[in-house]
Amino acid sequence: MYAGSFDPVTNGHLDVIERASSLFSTLVVAVGVNARKPALFDREERVRMLQAATSHLGNVCVESFDGLLVEYARSLGARVIVRGLRAVADFEYETQQVLMNKRLCPEIETVFLVTSGQYSFISSSLVKEVALLGGSVEGLVPPEVGDRLRQMSRD
């Protein structure tokens, strides 16, 4: 399972999804809510964008969930949570999450995949800011997401 808010999905996320899908027979991409950040896209739209962006990967399914990630993973019978890392700051935050998840659900392991170098600076927050201020997000997000962001910046 690879989970996040994906608001919006970026090419960095897709890099991790594609690589994780080659490591596991099935990969559930789980769209959740990050209570610390206001969402630009509703959850259903984020699911649709991810489904379009991952349609070429036959072993990937996109779902949404509420509540604790490890409880959702447990309910699906998932044994591994995949997390993407961009920088040292991500590692510090993710380590805290892993330790709490391990305490809550010791049977589930977490695997870190470092995002490929060309995507290491991309974050959903930065993409949203650039797009909403009229900048180009070409090459940072899938084409469908870029179209939707351009549409929103004009509205």
C-alpha positions, 0 to 999 in steps of 0.5 A, a space after each residue: 500500500 502506498 498512501 497519501 493525500 495526493 493533492 494533487 498527484 505529482 510525477 514524484 508520486 508516480 515515480 514511487 508508484 511505478 517503482 513500487 508496482 514492480 516490487 509487489 504483485 498488487 499495489 493499493 494506492 490509498 487516498 486519505 485526508 491530511 487534516 493539517 492541510 486544506 485540500 484543493 481537490 476533493 477526494 473523489 477527484 484525487 482518486 479519479 486523477 490517480 486512476 487516470 495516471 496509473 491506468 497503464 499499471 495493471 497491478 495498481 488499484 486506487 482507493 480512498 480511506 478514512 481514519 488510521 492508515 495502519 487500520 485500513 492497511 490491516 483491513 485489506 490484509 496489506 503487509 507493507 506500507 510504501 513511503 516515498 522520501 525526497 529529502 532528510 526532512 522527509 526521513 525525520 517526519 516519516 520515521 516518527 510515522 513509522 514508529 507510531 504505525 509499528 506501535 499500533 500495528 506491529 505486523 505491518 512493515 514500512 519500506 522507504 523508496 527514495 524519489 528519483 533525483 529529477 523529482 526530489 524537489 517536487 511537492 504537492 504544496 509547491 505545485 499548487 502554489 506555482 499553478 495557482 499563481 499562473 506558473 507552468 507545472 509541465 513536467 511536474 504533474 501528469 498532463 490531466 492534472 496540469 490541465 485541471 490546475 490550469 483550469 482552476 487558476 483561470 477560475 
